[in-house]
Amino acid sequence: MTRRLLALSLLLALAACVRNPLTGKRQFSLVSTQEEIAIGQQASKDVQQSIGLLPNPQVQEYVARVGKALAAKSERPDLPWSFQVLDDPTVNAFALPGGPIFITRGIFTHMSSEAELAAVLGHEIGHVTARHSADQITRTQLAQLGLGLGSVLSPNLAKYGELASAGLGLMLLKYGRNAETQSDELGLRYMLDAGYDVREMEDLFRMLSRTQASQGDRLPTWLSTHPDPGDRLKATQQRLAALNVNPATLRTEQASYLRLLQGMAYGENPRQGFFQGARFFHPELRFQLDFPQGWKTANQTQAVLAVSPKQDALMALAVAGTVPPEQALRQFFSQQGVQQLPVATAGLPPQASYFEARTEQGVIHGLTAFFSHGGTTYQLLGYTAAAQLAAYDPAFRASFTSFRELNDPAMLAVQPARIELVTLPQPMTLAQFHAGSPSTIPLEELAILNGVTSGETLPAGHTVKRVLGGELPRPR
């Protein structure tokens, strides 16, 4: 207890007071503006590398233009703001400290106007202007006082190492209800100052509520880290009712927004790899690989992963760069705490070896292999606790020897589902439209995507989003 009190007194002596840009008052914070920016910039790089940006310059420029116009209306216009779209199908948007803001392809396709986009971006800008992430980092550091005095009092960004190097962790910061309410209020004000129809914020929250209901336990990431959108819809309606604004003077920009959706991928993009059972196919990179049956698998930007049912073994396939496989294997064993095990590798790729690694969680044993394919060097990795290697070795070996070039024409030609815009020639309900022009997705999902109900009559000339394609062939 004495040490903790001493740590707290030293921390209070060294920490700075930062002026809150909204209230103008000075508040206790472990994160200066410069550190806030640095943390956000590093985390932004991590996010881009882990998830990947949408390869559509027109959409990227559009979102950046809207975001920067809103940020210019905020209390912190001089931050190095950036606004980017991630090539991810989940319904998500998040802000990093100091200015980087991301939305996903998933939420972009579910919105139907620039004003809705402004509602999302305005809310996330609010988190940054109010320094909500910086406050969360400060609280985290204070809570860890007894765990490591040096890490808390370090004068550089090393004290935020775990947060700064884990952009995905910052994505999932959960703010308190007051912070979310404040960001909603700020977002509405930024929208209004920029001339957007703030009533579109209602449509945004309706879409999020319906998405939440349709997903059940599989909440979109944005919903899992934000309060109930139904409650926020009611609060937004109350704020709108108190405004004295002529809606005719505000802009929605629906047509220009919808044009950007034509041909955009919807849902998972199989060109970036997909599973059928335990077999993984990658059409773009032209390979296939079998993982152990019954293991939980995940296709991520930087690696394809599989975890055993008991969660005591892991396998991964990742890009190792362009260095020759033999050099990559030497570099692997040059790591501190990693050493080669004298186990025969007959039948495995040439640059394969068993290894032992000493970690904070204990000693692990595993198998790794480096090999070239398409001009790129890949690493296969399988590991478990030292005592478990014999039990998992057959599964590791079976997967390591299953990697082969993908030659199936149907698999190589697979394409994602895509959005197609259709102008209604006459009034009809979405159910009638779906019956005459079936989409790949079910009617209720199509209704959420379009922000209407299935029985609502849509006027002639109304633009409807439908989804076509995306069916996966069976391997031959």
N, C-alpha and C positions, 0 to 999 in steps of 0.2 A: 504493500500500500504506500509506503514511504517513497519508493522509487517512482510509482505512478504519479504521486503528487508532485515530486520533483520534476518529472517529465512535463507535467501540465504547466507548472510555473515557467519552465524554460520555453515551452511552446508559446505561451501567452506573451512572453517577453520578445520572442523573435518574430511572431506572426504579424502581418500587416493588417491594417484596417483599410478596406476598400470601399469607395463610394458607390452605393447602389445607383445605377443609372436611371432607375425609375423614380425612387423616392428622393434621391439627392442626399440621403443620409449615409454616414459611414457605418460599415458593419464589419464584424470580425470575419476574416477569411484567411485560409492558408494558401489560397491561389490568387496570385496577382494577375492582372490583365495579360501581361506578357506570357506568364505560365499557362494561363487559360488558352491562349492562342496556340502555344507550342504543343500542348496536350492534344488539342483538337486537330492540328495539322498532322501529327503522328498517327492519331487514331483514324483520320481520314484515309491515310495511305493503307493502313491495315484493312479497313473496310473495303476499299477498292480492290485490293489484292485478294481478299477472301471471297468476295461476292462477284465483282466485275461490273463494269459500267455497261449500260445499254448502248450498243454500237449504232446509234442513230444521231448524227450531228444535229439534224434539224430539231429533234425533240430536246436534245441537251441545250441547244441555244435558246429555245423557246422557254424552257423551265428556268434557265439562268436569267433571262430577261425579266420574267415575271417576278422571280424571287428578289433580284437586285432592286427592282422598282419599289417593292414592299419594304426591303431593308433600309432603303433611303429615307423612308418615313418613320423609321424606328428611332429609339433613343441612343443607338450605337451605330450610326451610319458609317463610321470609319473603320469598323472591323473588316478583316479580309474575308468577306462573305463569299461562299461558293454554294451553288445549287446544282445537284447532279442526280441523274436517274440510274438506279441500279437494275441490272438485268436479272430480276428476281420476281417470281410470280406471286409472292405473298402480298397481302394488303398491309403496307407498312410505310411509315415516314418517321424520321427521327433527326434530332439536332445534336451535333457534337459541340463541345465547348469552343468558344471563340469564333464561330462563324460557319463551319461546314454543315450543310444540311442536305439530307438525302431523302428521296422518295423512291419507291420501287415501281417497276413496270406494272406490277399487280394493282396498286392503287391508282396508277395513271390510267389504266384501261377501265377501271370502275367509275371514274368520274366522267362528267359529260360537258364541262364548261371550264373556261379559264378562271371564272369566278370561284368555282369549287377548288381548283388548284390553288388559287390565292388564299382560300380559307385554310387549307392544309399548311401551306408555306408560312402564312401569317402566324399560325399557332406555333409552329416550330421556331420561327424567328423570336416569338415571345419568350420561349424557354431560354434563348441565348441572351436577349436583352435584359432579362431579369436575373441572369447568372444562376439559373437553377442547377445546371450541371456542376458549376464551381461550388455551390453550396453543398451538393451531395458529396462531392469529393472531400470537402472540408469535414463533413460529418463522418465519413468513412475513416479519414485519418485520425480524427479524435477518438473514434471507437477502438482504434487499434493501438492506442498509446501504450498499453501494457505488453504489446506483442513485439515491439522493437523500437526502442528510443532512437537509434541511429537513423532508421528509415523515415521517421517522422520529422526529425530535425535537420535532415540533410538539406543544404542550401540550394540544391539544384533539382532538376526534374527527376532524378533517380527516386525521389520519395514517392513519385506517382508512376513508377515503372510499370506496375501491373496494370494500371488503368490506361496509361498512354500506349502501351504495347498491345492492348486488347481492345481494339476499337469495337469489336462485337459486344464486349461488356458494356461499354458506354452506350451502345445502341439500346440496351435493355435497362437503363437506369429508370427506376420507378419513382416518379415525383409524387408528392403528396397532393391531396385533393385541392388544397389552396393554390398550389403552383399550377395545376391544370386549369383551374378556374381563371387564374390570372392570365395564363397564356391564351385561353379562349377570348377573354376580354381584349387583350392586346391584339390578337389576330383580327378580331372584328374591327377594331379601330384602324389598324393598318389597311385593311381592305377598303374601308370607307374613305380614308384619306387618299387612297390610290384610285378611287372612283368605281370600285367594283360593287355589284349588287350583293349586299350582305345577306340577302335572303337565301342565297345559294349555300350558305353555311348550314341551313336547315336540311337541304338535300344531302349534303355530305354526311351529317349525323344520321339521317334516315338510312342511307346506304350502309353505314357502318353497323347500325343496329340490326338491319336485315342480314348482313353478312355474318354477324355474330350469332344470330339465331340459326342460320343455315349451317354453320360450321360445328355447332354443338361443342364438344370438348376441344376440337381442333381450332382454337382461336387464332385468327390472324395475329401476327406479332404486334401490330399497332394497337389492336384491341386488348391484348394481354398486358400491355404496359400503360394503358390509359383507362380512366374511369369509364363507367357504363355510358355509352353514347346516348342511350335513351334519356338519362338524367341531364346530360349536357344539351340535348335537343330542347328540353323544356326550359332550361336556363337561357339558351340562345333565343328562343321565342319571346321570353320575357324582356331580354335586352332589345330585341328588334321592336317590340311593341312600344318601348319607351323612346325610340328614336323619332325625330321629326324630320324625315327625309322623303323626298319625292322619288320613288323607284324609277320613274321615267328618266331621271338624270343619271342613273347608274348603268354600268355596262356588265354584260354577262359573257360575251364573246364565245358563244356556243359553237357556231359554224366553223370558225378557225381552229378551235380545239379539236372538234370531232374529225376534221380532215387529217390530223396527225395520227389518228388511230387506224386509218385504213391500212390493212395489211400487217398490223403489228401482231407479234406473237402473243398468244393468250395461254396462260397456264405454263406448265413445265415445257422447256424447249429440248426435245430429244436430240437435236443436233449437238448439244453439249454433253451428251451421254445419258443413258437410261438403263434401268434394270428390267429384265423379264425373269422373274423368279430370282435365282442367285446368280444369274449370268448378266454381266455388264457389257453393254455395247457402246462404242463411241464412234458415230459415223464420221465426224469431222477428222478425227485422228486415226480412223480406220483400224481399230483393234477391238478385241473382245477378251474377256477374262472371267473365269468362274470363281466365285467366292463360296465358302462353305455353306451348305444347305442349313437353313434355320437361323443363320446369323442375321442380325439387324444391320442393314446397309444404308449408306448415305452417299450421294454424289455431291461433293462440294467443289468449289472452284479450284482449290489448291490440291485436293486429294479426294480419292474415292476410298471410303472407309467401310469396315465391317467389324462388328462387335459380337462376341460369342453370347449365347443365351444366358450364361451365368455372369456375363460382363467381367470375365477374368482373362480375356485374351482379345487382341486387336490385330487387324490386318489393314494395310494401307497401300495404295498405289499413288505415287506422286511423281511430278516432273523433277528431275535432278539437274536440268540444264543441258548444256551442249558439251560438257567435258566427256572424254572417253569413259566407258564404264569402269575400266581398271583404275583410272585416276579417281573416279567418284568413290570407289570402294576404299581406296587408300585414305581419302579424306574422311570417310565415315569412321574409320578406325583411328584417325588422328584426334578424335574428340576425347576430351578428358573423361575418364571413367568407363570408356568403352574398350573392350578387348576381345580378340578372336578366341573362339572355342574350338578345340581339336576334334571336330565332328565331321565325318565324311559327307561330301556334297555330290556324290555320284548321281547322275540323272537330272541335276539342277542346272540352271544357266551357268555359263563359265565363270562369271563374276558373282558368285554366290558364296555366302559364308554364314556360319553360326556365330553368335556373339553373346557376350555378357555385358550388361550395363548397370552401373550402380547409381541409383536415383534416391531422392529424398524419401520415396515410398518403399524402398527396398531394392533388392537385386532382381533384375529381370533377365531372362534368357530368350533369345529369338533367332530368327533367320532373316537375312536380307539378301537382295540380289539387285544388281545394276545391269541394264541392257539397253541397247539402242533400237529405236523404231522410228522410221520416218525422219531421220536426222536429229532426233531428240533422245536424250538419255533419261530413262525412267528408273525409279527405285520401287521395288516391292519390299514390304516390311511386315513381318509377323512376330509378335512377342507376347509373353505371358510371364507370370511369376516363375522363378527358377525351377521350382519343384513341379511345375505343370508342363514344362516343355515336351516331355515324352508323350503326354496325353494329346497335345495339340499338334505335334510335329507332322503326323499324316495329313491333317487338314492344310497346314501350311504348304507342304510339298505338293499336294494336289493342285492348289491354287497357283503356285509358282510355275508349274509346268503346263498350265492351261492357257497362258497368254499366247495369242496368235493374231495374225492379220485378219481383219474383217473383209470378206470378199462377197458376202451375200448382197446382191444388187438391191433387194427390197430394203434391207437394213441401211445400206449406204444412202438410199434415196429418201429416207424418212424425213418428214417435215413437221414443224409444230402446228398446232391449231392457230388460226389467224382470224382477226376481226375483219369483217366486211361490212361496209356501210350500205344501207338500203333505204331509198326514199319511198315512202308509202304512196302508191298511186291513188288510194282512196281511203276513207276512214275505216279503221278496223282495230280490233283488240290485239294485244300481243299474242294471245292464245291462237287467234285466227291466223296471224302472220306466221307463227311457229308451225302451225298445221300445214300451211301451204309452202313454207320455205324452212324446212327443219334445220336446226342448228346441231352442232356436235354436242352441245351442253343441254341439260334439261331445261324445261320451260321456266321453273322458278329461279334457277341460276341466271337465265337470260333476262328475267324480269329485274333482278337485282342489278345486273350489268347495265341495264338501260334506265334504272331509276324510276320504274313504273310498276304497276301491278299487272298481273296477267289478264285480268278482265277489264282493264281501263281502255276506253276507246281513244285511239290516237288519231289525230286529224290527218287528212291528206297532206303530203309534203313533209311529214315528220320523218326525221332521220332515225333509223333503228340500227343498233349494233347487233350483228349476229356472228356466230363463231362457226367456222368451217374447217374441216380437215383435222389432222392430229392423230388419226388412228394409227396404231402401231401394228406392223405386220408380225406374224409368227415366224421365228427363225426356221430355215429349212434344214 
